[in-house]
Amino acid sequence: MLAWMLAATAFAEDVLEQRDSTWIGVYTCPQPNWSPQDQCRWTQMEITGNSQQGKCYAIDPSTSDKLSFGPDQGIWCILFTGKECSGDQSKIYYPGTPYLGQWRATHMDGGANPTSKFQSFSCGRS
């Protein structure tokens, strides 16, 4: 009987955790203008509970300037020039940009070095 109650409690906690989570994502392509389409991908992320911001994701700085980067509708992403969501930052919203390098040069927050390449990002709900 005790084993059944423990299993039921664990199941209920899993259901509550699932109900409290929201799946969001970012669409990226390795080249400007959302190309080549066969290499584009949607990265699924999760924001749980009352958290407004999700975990940190790495971007390869050697390719970040070429990326097309598009957060899902209803979310924002903060792009960081440092690893592990550190350094200068800039917020991007849906529909994103077809050319991240060009966008970075004109959208870095006050005083940030516009030539620094993005190395990480984190997203959250609007």
SERO-4910 file (N, C-alpha, C, O; in steps of 0.05 Angstrom, whole numbers):
BEGIN
 pado doro    nc1    nc2    nc3   cac1   cac2   cac3    cc1    cc2    cc3    oc1    oc2    oc3
  Met    A     16    -24      0      0      0      0     17     25      0     12     44    -15
  Leu    A     39     25     16     56     48     18     70     53     -9     73     76    -17
  Ala    A     78     32    -22     91     36    -49     72     48    -69     80     65    -84
  Trp    A     47     40    -68     27     52    -86     23     81    -80     21     97    -99
  Met    A     22     89    -55     18    117    -47     42    134    -56     39    156    -65
  Leu    A     66    123    -53     90    138    -61     90    141    -92     98    163   -102
  Ala    A     83    121   -106     81    122   -136     61    143   -144     66    159   -163
  Ala    A     38    143   -131     16    162   -138     25    191   -132     19    209   -147
  Thr    A     40    195   -110     50    221   -103     70    231   -124     69    254   -132
  Ala    A     88    213   -132    108    220   -152     94    227   -178    103    246   -192
  Phe    A     74    212   -186     59    218   -211     46    245   -209     47    261   -228
  Ala    A     33    251   -186     19    277   -183     39    300   -185     33    321   -197
  Glu    A     63    297   -173     83    318   -175     93    321   -204     97    344   -212
  Asp    A     96    300   -219    103    302   -247     82    317   -263     89    334   -280
  Val    A     57    311   -259     35    324   -273     35    354   -267     32    370   -285
  Leu    A     38    361   -241     39    389   -234     63    403   -247     60    426   -256
  Glu    A     86    390   -247    109    402   -260    104    407   -290    112    428   -301
  Gln    A     91    387   -303     85    390   -331     66    413   -336     68    428   -355
  Arg    A     46    416   -318     26    437   -321     39    464   -317     30    484   -329
  Asp    A     59    466   -300     72    492   -294     93    499   -314    106    520   -311
  Ser    A     98    483   -334    119    490   -353    108    499   -380     86    492   -387
  Thr    A    124    515   -393    116    526   -419    139    520   -438    162    528   -432
  Trp    A    133    508   -461    154    503   -481    154    527   -500    133    535   -511
  Ile    A    178    537   -506    182    558   -525    206    550   -542    218    529   -538
  Gly    A    212    566   -562    234    559   -579    245    582   -595    234    604   -596
  Val    A    268    576   -608    281    595   -626    287    581   -652    297    558   -652
  Tyr    A    281    594   -674    287    583   -701    313    595   -710    315    620   -711
  Thr    A    332    579   -718    358    589   -728    365    575   -754    358    552   -760
  Cys    A    379    590   -771    391    580   -795    420    588   -796    427    609   -786
  Pro    A    438    572   -808    466    577   -807    476    601   -825    498    610   -822
  Gln    A    459    610   -843    466    631   -861    445    654   -860    423    649   -850
  Pro    A    452    678   -869    432    699   -870    408    692   -888    410    674   -904
  Asn    A    387    707   -883    362    704   -899    349    677   -896    338    666   -916
  Trp    A    352    665   -873    338    639   -866    346    617   -886    329    603   -897
  Ser    A    372    614   -891    382    594   -909    406    579   -898    417    588   -878
  Pro    A    414    557   -910    397    541   -927    375    527   -911    380    517   -889
  Gln    A    351    527   -921    328    518   -905    330    489   -895    319    483   -874
  Asp    A    344    472   -910    347    445   -901    366    442   -876    367    421   -864
  Gln    A    380    464   -869    397    463   -846    386    481   -823    399    483   -802
  Cys    A    363    492   -826    351    508   -805    339    490   -784    332    467   -790
  Arg    A    337    500   -759    326    483   -738    312    500   -718    317    523   -715
  Trp    A    294    487   -704    279    499   -682    290    487   -656    289    462   -653
  Thr    A    300    503   -638    310    494   -612    289    498   -591    281    521   -586
  Gln    A    280    476   -580    259    477   -559    272    483   -532    292    471   -525
  Met    A    259    501   -517    268    509   -491    245    507   -472    222    508   -480
  Glu    A    251    505   -446    229    504   -426    234    525   -405    256    529   -396
  Ile    A    211    538   -398    211    556   -375    192    544   -355    169    538   -363
  Thr    A    200    539   -331    183    525   -311    174    544   -289    187    563   -283
  Gly    A    150    537   -278    139    551   -255    136    581   -261    127    589   -282
  Asn    A    144    597   -241    141    626   -244    165    639   -256    166    664   -259
  Ser    A    185    623   -264    209    634   -276    202    648   -303    187    638   -319
  Gln    A    213    672   -307    208    687   -331    230    682   -352    226    689   -375
  Gln    A    252    671   -344    274    667   -362    284    639   -360    286    627   -338
  Gly    A    290    627   -383    299    599   -384    329    597   -381    343    616   -373
  Lys    A    339    573   -387    368    567   -384    384    580   -406    373    591   -425
  Cys    A    410    580   -402    429    592   -421    437    572   -443    442    549   -437
  Tyr    A    438    581   -468    446    564   -490    471    577   -504    473    601   -506
  Ala    A    489    560   -513    514    570   -526    509    575   -555    493    562   -568
  Ile    A    524    594   -566    525    600   -594    554    599   -602    571    610   -588
  Asp    A    560    586   -624    588    585   -634    595    613   -644    584    622   -664
  Pro    A    613    628   -631    620    655   -640    632    656   -668    631    677   -681
  Ser    A    643    635   -677    655    635   -704    634    636   -726    639    643   -749
  Thr    A    609    628   -719    587    629   -739    565    647   -731    546    650   -747
  Ser    A    565    660   -708    542    675   -698    535    698   -716    511    705   -718
  Asp    A    555    711   -728    548    734   -745    532    726   -770    519    743   -782
  Lys    A    534    701   -779    520    692   -803    492    682   -797    476    680   -816
  Leu    A    486    677   -772    460    664   -765    436    681   -772    437    706   -771
  Ser    A    415    667   -779    388    679   -778    377    669   -751    380    646   -744
  Phe    A    364    687   -736    356    681   -708    328    691   -703    324    716   -705
  Gly    A    309    674   -697    282    682   -693    268    670   -669    261    646   -670
  Pro    A    264    685   -647    248    675   -625    219    670   -633    209    684   -650
  Asp    A    206    651   -620    178    647   -624    162    672   -617    171    689   -601
  Gln    A    138    674   -628    120    696   -621    113    695   -591    107    673   -581
  Gly    A    114    718   -578    107    719   -549    130    715   -530    126    715   -506
  Ile    A    154    711   -541    178    709   -524    199    729   -533    197    740   -555
  Trp    A    219    733   -516    242    750   -522    267    733   -516    265    714   -501
  Cys    A    289    741   -528    314    728   -521    335    750   -515    334    771   -528
  Ile    A    352    744   -497    375    762   -491    399    748   -503    406    726   -495
  Leu    A    413    762   -521    438    752   -533    461    764   -518    461    788   -512
  Phe    A    481    748   -511    504    756   -495    529    753   -511    532    735   -526
  Thr    A    548    771   -506    574    769   -519    593    751   -505    614    744   -515
  Gly    A    586    743   -480    603    724   -465    591    697   -463    567    693   -468
  Lys    A    607    678   -455    597    651   -450    579    650   -425    581    668   -408
  Glu    A    562    631   -424    544    626   -400    528    651   -393    525    658   -370
  Cys    A    518    665   -414    500    688   -411    513    710   -394    501    719   -374
  Ser    A    537    718   -402    551    739   -389    560    760   -410    558    755   -434
  Gly    A    570    782   -401    581    802   -419    559    821   -429    537    822   -418
  Asp    A    566    836   -450    546    855   -461    523    840   -472    525    816   -479
  Gln    A    500    853   -472    476    839   -480    457    857   -496    459    881   -496
  Ser    A    439    844   -511    418    857   -526    394    839   -528    397    815   -531
  Lys    A    371    851   -525    346    836   -526    334    836   -554    334    857   -568
  Ile    A    325    813   -563    313    810   -590    285    797   -587    281    780   -570
  Tyr    A    267    806   -603    239    797   -602    231    784   -629    245    786   -649
  Tyr    A    208    770   -629    196    759   -653    192    782   -673    183    803   -664
  Pro    A    198    780   -698    205    755   -712    235    749   -713    243    730   -726
  Gly    A    251    765   -699    279    761   -700    293    776   -723    283    797   -731
  Thr    A    314    764   -733    329    777   -754    340    757   -774    349    735   -766
  Pro    A    340    763   -800    351    745   -820    381    746   -821    394    730   -836
  Tyr    A    394    765   -806    423    768   -807    433    779   -780    433    803   -776
  Leu    A    441    761   -763    447    768   -735    471    787   -734    472    805   -716
  Gly    A    491    784   -751    514    802   -750    507    830   -756    517    849   -742
  Gln    A    490    835   -776    481    861   -783    464    873   -760    466    896   -754
  Trp    A    446    856   -749    429    865   -728    445    873   -703    440    893   -691
  Arg    A    466    857   -696    483    863   -673    496    890   -675    498    904   -655
  Ala    A    505    897   -699    520    922   -703    502    947   -696    513    968   -690
  Thr    A    476    944   -698    458    967   -694    441    965   -669    427    984   -662
  His    A    441    942   -655    423    938   -632    436    932   -605    422    926   -586
  Met    A    462    934   -603    475    929   -578    467    951   -558    466    975   -565
  Asp    A    461    943   -533    453    962   -512    476    982   -506    499    975   -510
  Gly    A    468   1005   -497    486   1028   -493    515   1022   -485    519   1009   -464
  Gly    A    533   1031   -500    561   1029   -494    574   1002   -500    599    999   -498
  Ala    A    559    983   -508    570    956   -514    587    957   -540    581    973   -558
  Asn    A    606    941   -542    623    939   -566    607    926   -588    601    902   -586
  Pro    A    601    941   -609    584    929   -631    598    908   -648    586    895   -664
  Thr    A    625    905   -644    639    884   -659    642    858   -643    651    838   -655
  Ser    A    634    857   -618    635    833   -602    615    813   -613    592    820   -618
  Lys    A    623    788   -616    604    768   -627    588    755   -604    598    752   -582
  Phe    A    564    747   -610    547    734   -591    557    706   -586    565    691   -604
  Gln    A    557    697   -560    567    671   -553    546    655   -537    549    631   -533
  Ser    A    524    668   -529    503    653   -514    477    669   -514    477    693   -521
  Phe    A    456    655   -507    430    669   -505    412    654   -485    416    631   -478
  Ser    A    392    669   -476    371    659   -458    345    672   -466    345    695   -473
  Cys    A    323    657   -464    297    668   -472    277    667   -450    280    652   -431
  Gly    A    256    683   -452    235    684   -433    209    693   -445    207    700   -468
  Arg    A    188    692   -428    161    700   -437    158    731   -437    170    745   -421
  Ser    A    143    740   -456    136    769   -457    114    775   -438    106    798   -435
***
